[in-house]
């Protein structure tokens, strides 16, 4: 029988305050998300999730996460993330979103989400089936 390998794990709040050693694996059981330490960043660097996190109530985004809106609701982005961190969003056709009533990705307090040459405090989603990637760069979020 093989050896057991255990990853550092704990609450999401604890993970966000912990600096994982360079190459140290960490796991968030709450978010079902895997992180790798770089010896500097609190919480580690997220790996891309293999599954979608269902968003059917107002939620906070998970770095490296794939977020599927199944209802018209909001997803809050967090500030001060590792440079290059990303997450994806997708609107399910059953969500019922329209241009008049979209699902929304919200920028951190006092920040914007850049899209091309424009920026706003929220990204509205009304077209289903289009997966969008948001990247944290230069201290802010961009599509």
N, C-alpha and C positions, 0 to 999 in steps of 0.2 A: 504494500500500500504506500502511496506517495506521502510526502510531507505536507502538512497544513501550512498555508501562508496566510497570515492575517494582516489586514490593512488597518491603519489608524481610522477610527470611526467615532462618531458621536453626534451630538445635535448639530443642526445647521448653524445655530448661533455660535457654538463653540468652534466649529470649523472656520467660520469667518474671522475668528480672532487668533487662529493658530497658523504659524509659519511652518509648513512641512519642509523637511530637509530636502536638498537637491536629489530628485529621483524617488523620494518617498511617496508611496501611494496612500491615498486617503479616500474614504467612501462616506457619502451622506445617505444614511438609510431613509431619512425623511424625503429626500428628493430623488433617491435611487440614482445618484450621480457619482461618477468617479473623478478624482482629481489627482494631479501629480505635482509634487512640490518642486520649487525652483530655489529654495533656500532664502527667498526674499519676500515673495508675495503672500499676504495673509490668505489663508484658505486654499492655496494651491491654484494650479492652472487647470481649468476644466477640460475634460475630453468630451467629444460629441456624444450625446445620448443616442442610443440605438432605438429608443421608443419615444413616442410623443407624450408630453405631459398635457393632460386634458385641462383646458381652461374653460370652466363653466361658471366661475364666480370671480370677483376681483382678486387678482393674484399678483405676486411678485415674481419677476422673471428669474430663471436659474441659468447661470452662465453655462454655455455649452449645451444648453437644453434645446429641445425641439418642442415648441408649444403649439397645440392645436385648439383653436377657438371653436367650441361646439355651441356656444350661445353668444349673444351680444353682450360683451362685458369688457373689462379693462385688464391690461397687463402692465405693471409698473416696472420700469427699468431702474437699476440702482446706479449710483454714482461711484467714482473712484475705483474702477475695476482695472485689472492688469491690461496693459497695452496689448491690443490685438485680440482680446477676449471677444467671443461671439455667441450668438444665439439665433435661432430661427423661429419664425412664426408662420402659421398656415391657418386659413379660415376654412372650416368645413362647410359644405353647401347646405347642411341642415341647420346651420346657425341662424339663418334668416336675416343676415345683415344686408342693408341697402345703403345707398349714398346718404339717405336721410337719417338712417339709424345704423351706423357702422360699429364694428368692434374696434377697440382702440389700444394702441401701445403708447404709454405715457412716458415722457422724458422725466428724469429726476428733477426735483424741485429747483427752480431757477436755471434749468438747462434746456437745450433743444435737441431735436433729432434732425440731423442734416440729411437732405436728399438732393443730390446734385448741387445746384447753386442756391437752393432754398433751404429753410429750416423752420421748424415749428415745435410746439410743446407736445404734440401728439402725432402719431401716424395712424390714419384711419384705414380700416380694412373693410371693403364691401364686395370684393371679387373673390370667390372661393377658388381653391385649387392652386393658388400661386404661393409658393414658399419663398419668403423673404428672409435674408440674413442681415442682422444688425451687428455692427462691429464697433467696439470701443477703441477709439484712436484719438490721439492728441487731446485727451481729457474729456471727450464727449462721444456720443453715440451717432452713428451714421448708417444709412442704408446703402 
